Amino acid sequence: MPVVWPVHPRARGLLADLGLRVGGGLGRLRLCEPLGYLDMLALERRARCILTDSGGVQKEAFFAGVPCVTVRDQTEWSELVRGGWNAVVPPIAAAAVVAAVERARPGTPGMMPYGDG
């Protein structure tokens, strides 16, 4: 599947060390400039799965109805994990992250952990 990565400025140097640059990519990986809020929401809505380390993006994924894999040791949104919308994977094993993305499916239908209005 294609992967779109809006690259944070701090990651840009690390990627350059690997020979990757914004506006380019490798295979199905496409690196782009950071996106504005509305553009990011539009990208999230069209995703099959969202891979993030951002607390806010985890919640946006849920509201967009897109499964999320969070690359962190823990999350502040444990209700999304319990509902099957989010999987938390520590950032120590790339294979575990890839496996979590491959397993990602929408969580509990109709789940309303934040109220209905």
N, C-alpha and C positions, 0 to 999 in steps of 0.2 A: 504494500500500500504506500502511497506517497506520504511523505512527512514534511510538514511546513514548520519551520522553527524561526519565530521572530527573535532574533538574537539580542540579548541584553548587552549594553556596551561593555560591561565587565568581562563577558565571555568572549568578546570579539578577539582579544589578544591571544587567548588560549587556543581558539579555533585557527587563528592565523599560524600559530606554531605547528599546527597539524596540516597546514596547506589548504585550509578551507577559508573562504571569504564570503561575506554577505553579498548577495546577488548571484552567488554560485551555489554549489552543492556537490553532492557525490551520489550518483545513482538516483534513487528516488527522494533523497534528502534535499530540500530546498531551503536555503538560508535567506531570510529577508530582514529588513530593518524592523525595529520595534514598531508596533502598530498603535494607533490611537484606540481609545476605549471602544467606540462603535465598530470600527473595523475588526478589532479583536473579538467582540461579541459575534459579529457576522461569521468570522472564521470558526469560532467555537461551535456555533449552531450547525455548521456543515461537516463537522468532524465525526468520525466513527468512534474515536477515543481521544481523550485529552491527557497528555503526559505533562506534569507540572511539579514545581516545588512551591507554588504560590497558594497561600490560604484562600485568597479571593477567587482565584481561578477555579479552585475545587468547587466552590459554591456556584459560580457561574456555570460550570459544567452541568451540575444538577439541574439548575433552572432551564438550561438548554436541552435537557433530556439526553445528555451524552455521558457515557461512562467515563470515569476518570481514574488514572493511576498517579498517585502522589509519591514522588521520589523524595522521601524524608523518613525519619525514624518514627514520627508520630504526626497526628493531625489534631487540630482543634475542633474538627467537624466529625466527631466519632459517629454521630447519627447517620451520616452518609455512608460510612463503612458498614454499620449495622444493616442499613437498607440495601446494601449491595451496589450502590452507585459509585463507590470509591474504594480503591485498594491502596494500601500504604505499603511501599516497598523501600527498605533502606537502600541508600545510594552506594552500596558496597559491591554489588554483583550485577553486572550488565545482563547476564543471562536471566536473572530473576525479574528484572525490569521488563525485558522483552517477553518473557512468559506471561507476566501480568497483563501486558497490552494485548497479547494474543487471546487471553481468556476473557478480556473485558466485554461485558454485556450490560444492557440497561438493568437497573435495579428494580426494586419493588414498584409495580405500577400504582399510580395514585397516591404515593407516599407524600405526606404534607407535614414535614417536621417543623415548618416555620409558619403554620397557620394557613388559612384559606382566603386571605384578603388583604 
